[in-house]
Amino acid sequence: MCSRCFDKIEFINTPICFKCGKLSPNFEVCSVCKRKHSLKRVITCAHWQDPAKTIVYQLKYRKIFAVADKLGALMAVNLHKYKPMDAVLVPVPLHKFKLWQRGFNQSEHLANEVHRYLNISVCNCLARVKNTRPQFGLDKNLRPSNVAGAFCFVSKFKNSILGKRVILIDDVVATGSTISECAKVLKQAGAREVWGLILAKA
């Protein structure tokens, strides 16, 4: 990825609530949206528009893994500002059929890059048990029901997240239904609090 393209990415420098878009200190979920979500804060790095959109597509659909390094570095810089002590990174999982089709999970690639820069451990403790329809293109009112019950916690990782700050990693967030469902499962499994670290906000 050349510096000219990277420099054209429109970064999100003003902290907002990921759900309603209102100003919120340190990207915390605002008091109104917090009533419906298990997330404490969701750090979003950039807007979902070119060139960020094209770069992510290169990773997801053309398997150009080299861009994951730059994208992971960007996510790591944004996370490091908030000094996430006693934390563990959890990539949003793909269903096994989607994983078989694509051959990899882009969120796991990004999590591994964030780990490389910040030395925060990665734990694949979530499994996607429903092969849901893609959230993008789906009416926003149908998105929560589409992912309801789609994730489960892998019990052998219980001690890895118990009482810890869990940071969900994903490439894109729109309504936040997916990461909210993941956060609910993680809280039920014993996570102290759940953050989101998202590359781009649609």
HUURWO-V691917 format. One record per residue. N is the residue number from 1. RES is the residue in three letters. NEAR is the number of other C-alpha atoms within 8 Angstrom. Layout:
N/RES/NEAR
N/RES/NEAR
This chain:
1/MET/7
2/CYS/5
3/SER/6
4/ARG/6
5/CYS/9
6/PHE/9
7/ASP/6
8/LYS/7
9/ILE/11
10/GLU/8
11/PHE/7
12/ILE/9
13/ASN/5
14/THR/5
15/PRO/11
16/ILE/12
17/CYS/15
18/PHE/12
19/LYS/8
20/CYS/6
21/GLY/7
22/LYS/7
23/LEU/8
24/SER/11
25/PRO/7
26/ASN/9
27/PHE/13
28/GLU/11
29/VAL/14
30/CYS/9
31/SER/6
32/VAL/5
33/CYS/10
34/LYS/11
35/ARG/6
36/LYS/5
37/HIS/9
38/SER/11
39/LEU/13
40/LYS/10
41/ARG/12
42/VAL/14
43/ILE/14
44/THR/12
45/CYS/15
46/ALA/12
47/HIS/12
48/TRP/10
49/GLN/9
50/ASP/8
51/PRO/10
52/ALA/13
53/LYS/9
54/THR/9
55/ILE/10
56/VAL/9
57/TYR/9
58/GLN/11
59/LEU/13
60/LYS/10
61/TYR/7
62/ARG/7
63/LYS/7
64/ILE/8
65/PHE/7
66/ALA/7
67/VAL/11
68/ALA/11
69/ASP/10
70/LYS/9
71/LEU/10
72/GLY/13
73/ALA/11
74/LEU/9
75/MET/13
76/ALA/11
77/VAL/8
78/ASN/10
79/LEU/11
80/HIS/9
81/LYS/6
82/TYR/7
83/LYS/6
84/PRO/8
85/MET/5
86/ASP/6
87/ALA/11
88/VAL/14
89/LEU/14
90/VAL/14
91/PRO/13
92/VAL/12
93/PRO/11
94/LEU/9
95/HIS/11
96/LYS/7
97/PHE/7
98/LYS/9
99/LEU/11
100/TRP/8
101/GLN/6
102/ARG/9
103/GLY/6
104/PHE/6
105/ASN/10
106/GLN/10
107/SER/12
108/GLU/11
109/HIS/9
110/LEU/15
111/ALA/14
112/ASN/10
113/GLU/12
114/VAL/14
115/HIS/12
116/ARG/8
117/TYR/8
118/LEU/8
119/ASN/7
120/ILE/10
121/SER/8
122/VAL/11
123/CYS/10
124/ASN/8
125/CYS/9
126/LEU/12
127/ALA/12
128/ARG/12
129/VAL/9
130/LYS/9
131/ASN/9
132/THR/7
133/ARG/5
134/PRO/6
135/GLN/7
136/PHE/4
137/GLY/5
138/LEU/8
139/ASP/6
140/LYS/7
141/ASN/5
142/LEU/8
143/ARG/12
144/PRO/10
145/SER/6
146/ASN/10
147/VAL/13
148/ALA/8
149/GLY/8
150/ALA/12
151/PHE/14
152/CYS/10
153/PHE/10
154/VAL/9
155/SER/6
156/LYS/5
157/PHE/9
158/LYS/10
159/ASN/6
160/SER/7
161/ILE/13
162/LEU/10
163/GLY/8
164/LYS/11
165/ARG/15
166/VAL/15
167/ILE/12
168/LEU/15
169/ILE/15
170/ASP/14
171/ASP/11
172/VAL/10
173/VAL/11
174/ALA/6
175/THR/7
176/GLY/9
177/SER/9
178/THR/8
179/ILE/11
180/SER/11
181/GLU/13
182/CYS/11
183/ALA/13
184/LYS/10
185/VAL/11
186/LEU/12
187/LYS/12
188/GLN/7
189/ALA/10
190/GLY/10
191/ALA/14
192/ARG/10
193/GLU/12
194/VAL/16
195/TRP/13
196/GLY/13
197/LEU/14
198/ILE/16
199/LEU/12
200/ALA/13
201/LYS/13
202/ALA/8
